[in-house]
Every structure is written in structure tokens, then in C-alpha cells.
Amino acid sequence: MSALELKQLASMDYKRPEIEKGYSNQTLEVDLNDQGMEIHPVSQQMKDLFIGGRGFGLWLLWQGVNPDTRWDDPENGICIAAGPLGGTPGYPGSGKSIVCSLSPMTGAVMDSNVGGHFGPFLKYSGFDALKVCGKSDKEVVLVIDGIDQTISLHEASGLAEDAYQLSAQLTAHFGGDSPKGVSVVSTGPGAKHTRFGCLNFSWYDGRRGRARNKQAGRGGIGTVFAHKGLKAIVARWGSVNMDLNAPDDKPTLTMAAKRHAKEIRELDPKQNRMAKVGTSHLVTIMNDFDLLPVNNYKFGSHPEAVNLGEAVYGPIFDQGFDGCWLGCALSCSHGVKDFVPLTGPYAGQKVFVDGPEYETVAGCGSNLGIFDPYLPLEMNFYCDAYGLDTISAGTSIAFVMECFELGLINEEQVGMEVSFGNRLAALELLHLMAKGEGFGRIAGQGVRRMKAYFAEHFSADPQILADIGMEAKGLEFSEYMSKESLAQQGGYGLTLKGPQHDEAWLIFLDMVRNLMPTFSDKAEALHWFPMFRTWFGLCGLCKLPWNDVMPEDNKDTPEPAKVMKHVEWYSEYFTSVTGRQVGPDDLITMSEVVYNFQRVFNLKLGQGRREQDAIPFRAMGPVTIEEYESRAERYDGQLAEKLGVQTNGMDTAEKLAMLREHREGEYEKLKDAVYERRGWTTDGYPTLETVKRLGIDFPEVVEVIKSAGAA
């Protein structure tokens, strides 16, 4: 690797404002076309309606795109923001950034949340949000230096290709003796060759002496980043304390932070032990309840699943503080030290792996029919290094494997034998994706485009492809089996961006705790939970402290699924920082504003209707005779109980068709109920009355809704 050289192309000095009640009150826009840099004020209306984080990102993105804008057009922006609560040291989970852009996967608006230090450093440097648009014909690095109060754009040479080395290189270059003051946003070489490139956000781990990464994984924003010619965005800041955010009521904030942190330290060791094992504890729980994806979501459990759980990963995680933000008591960002990959450019070398988390373990392990705990580690490492989303990569490979086993594609077309359980084939396909070579070029386009390609070029049956291709809106499913949970089917299909669990993760509440037994319970949950989860993305917070560590008396409360004691704490947190007096219901209303605005944004782009809320049948029930017969007693019982059908003498194909008709009908009824609860039309977008109630009845919003056919 040659020496790093940065040639300055443009720069701007600025005066860093004092933060007031969680806001710097300005945003930064950088246009790579002409290397222009502009600072814009944040209006009171923008704060009142859009709050921060995801809301600010959507609003800035809306200003720059039109209905014909596509992801690779220069006017598409990448917007990064924290939020008014983001960057509070000591309050658990207060270091999130939210990234928004038009997605190469879906063609609609994508939002992706991520840990690390970039969002808080950006705000402390003087900007509530950053928008980068345009496209550079050179590889460039954007630097926001809050200490020297300069913004600069550099042509880069001698930079490492993979994200691990790149983060380390730029942290050393800009951090010098203070590497903790640098956070780097980057992707890797795989983002150029696939549609599901991720972004790596770094923070410096002082105890381990290394830059570590968290990922904004979903929807291919890393691909947009690479297409624009960006190699990295660097934020530089100094020391952090609670006064920096200039809270309205610091004593109350301090007390609230201590209270929540104390609860986590006391209860996490008794509950999920996330400070020790992260989210790997979910593997055995999901397996026990038949919810762990196995063989492209065909099955929900496997006797070897224990090999992918906390009993294996807990002991090999490198012990020590693992918070991706300062003072987070949950500290769940675990990693594995001195792991040695067997394949690829790092074969035989000791590396540090940031992870794996549950989604990677399931997506790159059980869903591929592989229960070797070291495979998800190797795929985790390379996905991060290459800049690839582990969920989309794993789900795409699982789809390829099933198509191969069904004879829809063959070894000559793929270039290798790629059946379930083939560890080396999974890795080889991942490396080919990252290089844009061979069959990896096709697989790296994601499941939706593979379905079209296999039908056109390999004469594969389009109906089978549609049934087993686990994507919706163009985004691959995250790693939960939803066949037996109508609530989670809605949680995947009725999302804004596609089937991602961070919007409505209801599988645990529905199937493990049985907290929404009726149809109306599910419809109500599909209103409240997406709204409250949206609120975290407005404020710059992680959702895990809300409901992954619960008060000891939570089960005795009227609405245990909502963990209302914590919701009240978050209301107090928001008020203590911003001075805006709010209660739990106000948090939901804040989110409704942004959630409905994003649905209208999708409508503006030609999406956001009922037809886009379709999901593949495998998300609803068994597709194949093998699937039905693997759980025949369950499905026969459901036909008898729900439809009054006596299955004696019926063949499996008949029973399968009958069950399918019933479940597809239930999903359509769920759509109707949820749309009504959200204040949407039967075609799935907000009514004029709804946007008026929420205060977003801007002329351009009203025009989009009227053009869609609303009266």
C-alpha cells in the first residue's frame, strides 16, 4: 500500500455555534459536483415537526429530489444526522446516527441507523445534519474538523481499500496523539460491485488500541456512497461531557441517566446478559420457538442451533467494555480477537471481528444450513471489510442455495456446487460478490433482481421464485421466521423501507410472550410500535435499552409489551434536554409526523401504495410439500380449527393450497385494519385529513396525495 496523500480541493472556515438544548441549529450541505459547501439554518418549524435524526435527513433529502430522481443521480443525497438527545454521555444508547438516501435496492427512501461516534461528533462540530450530493470524478475524503472549525474536501491517493484498514489509516492520520477524537464513515470495495453496500462508522477503542466499526447496513447506502466517489467522511472532535449538549435541565438529565444506567447494570446480568453475549442470546430463544430461519426460511429450528448461540460466542468474545458510545451501560458491541479467516485476502492472518450480532449469525449461519460458529465470524469480517450488508448478503446466498437445490439453476450457471451447508461455496460466493466477478455479479444485485434474471436467462419458474425469494420492496428480509406470526408478517410487509426488524420487531412479543392474541391487538401494535421505534431514530438513540432490559415489575403493568415505565423515562429525557414538555403520547405523535411524511415521500417516488406492501408467501406459510409435512400436525390442526376442514383423505397439495388461500386472506385483512388505524387510504397512503392533523399539509405534500387519487 502506497503512502497516504491528500490533495486539498476545497475548504471553508466556519464559526462553530454553541449548542442550545440539544441543537446546533444549522446543517451542512456539500455538493461534490462543484465542491461547494453551504451552511443552512435550522428553523423552529423544522425542529417542531421533524425533531432531528431521521426527520432532518428526510426533510433535507426531500428538498433535493424530484419524482424522477434515481439512486445514482447526482441530486440524490446522503444525509447523516444524530438528534437532540444524541451524544449524551452516560445515558444508555445515546450515540446513534441515522443515514437517509434513495436506495439502489428499493428505489425508495432508505433510512439506516448505526452506532459509533460520528453523529455526536458531527453535532458537536456544529451541524445537526450533513447532506452530501453530487458526484466526484475523483476519490475524495470530506473532513469536518470541529476543533479547527474547518471543512475540507481532499483528493485521496494511497488509501486502503477495505474498511478496517481505511478506518485505521484515517484515524491515525487525523487523530495523531488523540485518536479517540476521530470518527470515520467509509465503505469498502464490495459496495462498488453490489447494490447492498453498507457504511462503516468508526469509534476508537482505547483499551484495545484500534478503530472499530458499526454498520449502517440496510438498503445499499454504501453503494450510493461509493458511486459518488466518496472514500470517507471524517469528523474530528475533542473531549465529551454532558454540558456540550447544553441541556435545558441538567440536574434532571443527570438523574435520569444514572437511573437508567443503574437499572441496566443491575438487571442485564439477570436477564439477557447483553453486556457479556450481545444479541447472540436470541439464537436459542428463536430456535426454541421455531422462529430461527433455517435453509432460506424453510424451517424454524435445527438441533445444531446451539452451536450458534451464546454458549459458544460468549466465551470467545474479547472481554472488556464494548459500548459503541461513551458510558453506555448496555455495552453490547462485542468482538472476537485474533480470529483467523480460512479464505480470502486475510487467510491465515489474525484479525479482529466486530461482531457477530444475531442477524449475522442467523443470516450467515442457520439460514444457509450451516451451524459452524466460525462461518458467521468469517462472513461478518469480510462483509465489514468489503462494505456489504450481512443481512442482504446472507439472505441472497440462501436464495441461491435453495434455487440450486430445486434445480432452478445449476452448477454450470453458478460455477460451483452451492447447496445448503456448503461452507466454502458460501464464502467463495461472498468474495465473488465483493469483486463483481462470475456469479457474484448476479448475486450481488440482491434477491429481487436475481428472481428476474433467473426467470429470463435460466427459464426458472417465476411463481416459485416469487414464493421463496425473501424480499419485499426490493429489500431482503432480516432474520426472523414470520410464518406463524401475522403480526410480524405485517411488521415486515407494512414497513416504509422494506422488511427490517428495527421498525416493527413484534415476533418476540407475539410468539414468545403471546401479548397480542387478537386481530385488533395486532393491528394496534402495528401502529404503536413502528411509531415509538421511529422516535429513537429522530433523537439519536439506540432502542435496545428500552425493551431488552426490563424493569422487574414490568410484567405486572397494564401494557407490558410497551415497557411504559421506560417510555415515561424517555419523555423525561427529551424534556430535560430540549425544554419541550412532552409525555408518552407526544412521543408517538412526533413519530407519526415523520412516519407519514416518509410514506408520502415514497409516494412521490412512485411507491408507497398497497401493492408495495406485498410479501412472498414463504413469509406467510409453507410453500413446498416438504415444508408442510415437516409441521403437518400443526398445519392440519390449523385447518381444522380455523376453517373447520377435516383433512383426512386430503393430499398435501390440497391442504397446502387451502392454507395458502386462508393466510393470504388474513394478511390482506390485516392491511385494511392497519391502514385504517394509521389514518391511511385503503390503497395504503396517508389521507389529507391525516397530514393536516399532523401539520405536514405543505402544498407539495398535498399535491402528491391528490395526484395519487385521494379526494
Secondary structure, 3 states (H helix, E strand, C coil): CCCCEEEEEEEEECCCCCCECCECCEEEEEECCCCEEEEEECCHHHHHHHCCHHHHHHHHHHHHCCCCCCCCCCCCCEEEECCCCCCCCCCCCCCCEEEEEECCCCCCEEEEEECCCHHHHHHHCCCCEEEEECCCCCCEEEEEECCCCEEEEEEEECCCCCHHHHHHHHHHHHHCCCHHHEEEEECCHHHHCCCCECEEEEEEECCCCEEEEEEECHHHHHHHHHHCCEEEEEEECCCCCHHHHCCCCHHHHHHHHHHHHHHHHHHHHHCCCHHHHHHHHHHHHHHHCCCCCECCCCECCCCCHHHHCHHHHHHHCCCCCCCCCCCCCCCCCCEEEEECCCCCCCCCCCEEEECCCHHHHHHCCHHHCCCCCHHHHHHHHHHHHHCECHHHHHHHHHHHHHHHHCCCCCHHHHCCCCCCCCHHHHHHHHHHHHHCCCCHHHHCCCHHHHHHHHHHHHCCCHHHHHHHCCEECCEECCCCCCCCCHHHHHHHHCCCCCCCCCCCCCHHHHHHCCCCCCHHHHHHHHHHHHHHHHHHHHHCCCCHHHHCCCCCCHHHCCCHHHCHHHHHHHHHHHHHHHCCCCCHHHHHHHHHHHHHHHHHHHHHCCCCCHHHHCCCHHHCCCCCHHHHHHCHHHHHHHHHHHHCCCCCCCCHHHHHHHHHHHHHHHHHHHHHHHHHHHCECCCCCECHHHHHHHCCCCHHHHHHHHHCCCC
